[in-house]
Amino acid sequence: QSALTQPASVSGSPGQSITISCTGTSSDVGYYNYVSWYQQHPGKAPKLMIYDVSNRPSGVSNRFSGSKSGNTASLTISGLQAEDEADYYCSSYTSSSTWVFGGGTKLTVL
Amino acid sequence: QVQLVQSGAEVKKPGSSVKVSCKASGGTFSSYAISWVRQAPGQGLEWMGRIVPILGTANYAQKFQGRVTITADKSTSTTYMELSSLRSEDTAVYYCARMFKLGGWYYFDYWGQGTLVTVSS
């Protein structure tokens, strides 16, 4: 099972919106709507931000949203804030009953 | 509030094994699964496998098949991950994560603090 493909880095200015893509295959991202996104600050454990492609857990800002089309999922962060600067990882359940993560995207808030 | 507390950092020789523990508190241990995820220095997250304590069954990523064993002790709410035949590429922070059903499927909603395993001669 290969890692899902994410851009290595994205950047944006405060107040702007950015989108991070996550490309898999018909055996993972395209197979189920079981895509999630995690935020990780340096030296910290990951935090769940989005599940079931587009749902937010309680307590996660509505500035975070998710979507999916075919084998590609996306995370959009609107109204960028300095505290959003972190690494972001997508994850998907697979047709082999396993989970796979993306390679991660470093978000820089300029 | 669910808490996952992992054992401390380890330094191991190539070819040896390491066993990392993850003790859960809060919630009902047997009602959820625990996954192990590792992160090599400066690298991304990598799912290794999971166990369903109430069933005692585990499944693993193909990459780690035959080299990793995940077990659970329901009496102490503790999960263990043992990785054998260690090599330098196994140097990483190892996380345990609770898998809880949200919406349609299971997601990693609580994470341990991570355990650094260093493999060096």
Contacts between the chains, C-beta under 8 A, distances in Angstrom:
chain1	res1	chain2	res2	distance
A	1	B	61	6.6
A	1	B	62	6.3
A	1	B	63	7.7
A	3	B	44	6.6
A	3	B	46	7.7
A	32	B	105	7.3
A	33	B	104	6.7
A	34	B	104	6.5
A	34	B	105	4.2
A	36	B	107	5.1
A	36	B	108	7.5
A	38	B	45	7.4
A	38	B	108	7.3
A	40	B	45	7.9
A	45	B	95	6.1
A	45	B	111	3.8
A	45	B	112	6.9
A	45	B	113	6.4
A	45	B	114	6.0
A	46	B	45	6.7
A	46	B	95	7.7
A	46	B	97	7.9
A	46	B	108	7.2
A	46	B	111	6.0
A	47	B	111	7.8
A	48	B	107	5.8
A	48	B	108	6.3
A	48	B	109	5.2
A	51	B	102	4.9
A	51	B	103	5.8
A	51	B	105	7.8
A	51	B	107	4.6
A	52	B	102	7.1
A	52	B	103	3.9
A	52	B	104	5.2
A	52	B	105	6.9
A	55	B	102	7.2
A	55	B	103	5.4
A	57	B	102	6.7
A	57	B	109	6.9
A	89	B	44	6.4
A	89	B	45	5.3
A	91	B	45	7.7
A	91	B	47	7.7
A	91	B	107	8.0
A	91	B	108	7.5
A	93	B	105	5.9
A	93	B	106	7.8
A	96	B	62	7.6
A	97	B	59	6.1
A	98	B	47	6.7
A	98	B	59	6.8
A	98	B	60	7.9
A	98	B	61	5.6
A	98	B	62	7.6
A	99	B	35	7.0
A	99	B	47	4.4
A	99	B	50	7.8
A	100	B	47	6.4
A	101	B	37	7.6
A	101	B	44	6.1
A	101	B	45	4.3
A	101	B	46	6.5
A	101	B	47	6.1
A	102	B	44	6.9
A	103	B	44	4.6
A	104	B	43	7.9
A	104	B	44	4.0
A	104	B	45	7.1
